[in-house]
Amino acid sequence: MNRKTQTIVQFFLGLGLLLLVNIVANSRMGGRPLYGALDLTEEKRFTLTPGSEALLEAQEDIIFVRVLLEGDFPAGFKRLQSATREMLEDFHAVSPYIEYEFYNPNEGSVDEINARREKYKEAGIVPINLRVKGVEGTSNKSIFPYAIFYKGERSVVVNILENEIPGVPSDVILNNAVALLEYKFANAIQKLNRSYREIIAFTTGQGELPPIRTADLEKELRTYYDVGRLAMDSVAVIPQDISALIIAKPTLPFSDKNKFKIDQYVMNGGKVMWLLDRVAVDLDSLQGRPEFYPKPYELNIDDLLFRYGLRFNDDLVQDLRSTRIPLATGVVGNAPQFDLFRYPYHVLALPQSNHPIVRSLEAINLFYPSSIDLSPRTKTPLEKTILLMSSDAARYQKLPVGLDFDFLRYDLDPSKFQQDSLVMGVLLEGTFPSMYENRLTPENLAVLEDIGVEYKSQSVPNAMIVVADGDVVANPVRPDGSVVPLGYNVYEKYQFSNKDFLFNALEYLLDEGGIIQARGKEVRLRMLNNERAEAEATFWRIINIAIPVALLLLFGLIYFLLRKRKYGAVGIEK
């Protein structure tokens, strides 16, 4: 074989090898791609969590995703667009059933665009209007940061962008949105895959909040769950087809029968969210009184909660990080004049944990909360995760204490607020012990025998959430009976994260596939220090320009000397 033929053969062999590598790299075996990627980032931002991977690997039907982020955007939204595309590529790499397209909702005639926007508005898709500076001046641009997931006739709308938070830079808001993409997308797929709707029940019979006060949360939950009311006295046991039980601000004592029902519901894996007021006080109870002495609610559940590893303290938490209330400061004509005063009993609990329930949430507005003692030991192993706590400028007041508004007219003394990390919300996980072990009454045993249910002295692995404020779930109601969104403070005219917190908490309790873990994923924002960059500009210019040139010259000199030495020696031998 001559050299020319050999070269041609080698060329085609190399071409065939490249083709073979390309085919193998894009092939799958058992639904898994044969290629991979190496994630060298410290926080593993390009690695899907195990729960998301398991969800995608089990996917057997096509999920089509339409992302409404196509077009020319400012730099921050271009980053969000790129991150969304990369996340969907990662999803598609694990499961070929994930298909997607990027769509520009602002294309078409004016009539088509308006008709499209009306249709989107009905689905809760509302654009963000930005003022964008261009060559020809400033213009308004509507951006739809949404993705719509379709499976057959069903669909789930995902809001890609996090809500704006006053005082927080837009770069941080966008970074939080990027960090939550995996969770939001996996959660949407999980909801589309469910062949049934889980049931969430609000208890009644112990003076809980009426439906009008929990209407906003119920409306949000009904998008994905069946929501109803459970009269505790009307059932022998709490049905196990109820996935979660919400006990929202009870004001009357629990009977021993109902406590036993809750206990056995927990033992069999039922999830419970306790939203409890320890002290019987609200803003209305102070109106028209020079001083008011609140008393604790006698709910008859202290022993049950103690058995589960906590107890409520007979106190009220005060925090300088709080919202304001209006107080009359004078009269002009016949009309009273009001000013807003910081009210330390209306606490802003700012989550300081990276737990998936509270990560990236803004402050949660609590009203007359008490503190929670986590010191009680349990017979079985339990993990206690603090979700809500006070700031480092807080204190607690032991009952009895007289409440009035006079102290608000003077500056609150920071030296009196020296407590920190007062616990007001906690997640309990593990195996719960039954309160009725070795104290099961014949009446309780007879009830179980009648319906053929076996008594359990300890639970299967389970979880519950306890918040020391029942009003965390209560939405305001206008005088005309219309519902104000949960978390909206009518005095501050600001939307706090109460609804997001409760929704995330329920999602965590009901999540069996580990999808919620993706919500704790961190994408660090490595921002440039502009002041330092400007001060060290000359130094870094030298590093980036002079040193590469110097290295190149040094390499050339060494190369020249080596060649001279080699060929100079050859010349001498000749």
HELIX and SHEET records of a PDB file:
HELIX    1   1 ARG A    3  ALA A   25  1                                  23    
HELIX    2   2 PRO A   50  GLU A   57  1                                   8    
HELIX    3   3 ALA A   75  VAL A   94  1                                  20    
HELIX    4   4 VAL A  110  GLU A  122  1                                  13    
HELIX    5   5 SER A  170  ALA A  179  1                                  10    
HELIX    6   6 LEU A  181  ASN A  193  1                                  13    
HELIX    7   7 PRO A  211  ARG A  213  5                                   3    
HELIX    8   8 ALA A  215  LEU A  221  1                                   7    
HELIX    9   9 MET A  232  SER A  234  5                                   3    
HELIX   10  10 ASP A  256  MET A  267  1                                  12    
HELIX   11  11 LEU A  283  LEU A  286  1                                   4    
HELIX   12  12 ASP A  302  ARG A  307  1                                   6    
HELIX   13  13 ASP A  406  ARG A  409  5                                   4    
HELIX   14  14 PRO A  414  LYS A  416  5                                   3    
HELIX   15  15 PRO A  442  ASP A  450  1                                   9    
HELIX   16  16 GLY A  470  VAL A  473  5                                   4    
HELIX   17  17 ASN A  498  LEU A  510  1                                  13    
HELIX   18  18 ILE A  515  GLY A  520  5                                   6    
HELIX   19  19 ASN A  530  ALA A  535  1                                   6    
HELIX   20  20 ALA A  537  ARG A  541  1                                   5    
HELIX   21  21 ILE A  542  ALA A  546  3                                   5    
HELIX   22  22 ILE A  547  GLU A  573  1                                  27    
SHEET    1   A 2 ARG A  28  MET A  29  0                                        
SHEET    2   A 2 ARG A  32  PRO A  33 -1                                        
SHEET    1   B 4 ILE A  98  PHE A 102  0                                        
SHEET    2   B 4 ILE A  63  VAL A  67  1                                        
SHEET    3   B 4 TYR A 146  LYS A 151 -1                                        
SHEET    4   B 4 ARG A 154  ASN A 159 -1                                        
SHEET    1   C 2 ILE A 128  GLY A 134  0                                        
SHEET    2   C 2 GLY A 137  ILE A 143 -1                                        
SHEET    1   D 7 ASP A 226  ALA A 231  0                                        
SHEET    2   D 7 ILE A 199  THR A 204  1                                        
SHEET    3   D 7 ILE A 242  ALA A 248  1                                        
SHEET    4   D 7 LYS A 271  LEU A 275  1                                        
SHEET    5   D 7 ASN A 462  VAL A 467  1                                        
SHEET    6   D 7 VAL A 423  GLY A 430 -1                                        
SHEET    7   D 7 LEU A 382  MET A 389 -1                                        
SHEET    1   E 2 ARG A 311  PHE A 312  0                                        
SHEET    2   E 2 ILE A 372  ASP A 373 -1                                        
SHEET    1   F 2 ASP A 315  ASP A 319  0                                        
SHEET    2   F 2 ALA A 394  LYS A 398 -1                                        
SHEET    1   G 3 SER A 322  VAL A 332  0                                        
SHEET    2   G 3 ALA A 335  ALA A 349 -1                                        
SHEET    3   G 3 ILE A 364  ASN A 365 -1                                        
SHEET    1   H 2 TYR A 488  ASN A 489  0                                        
SHEET    2   H 2 TYR A 494  GLN A 495 -1                                        
END                                                                             
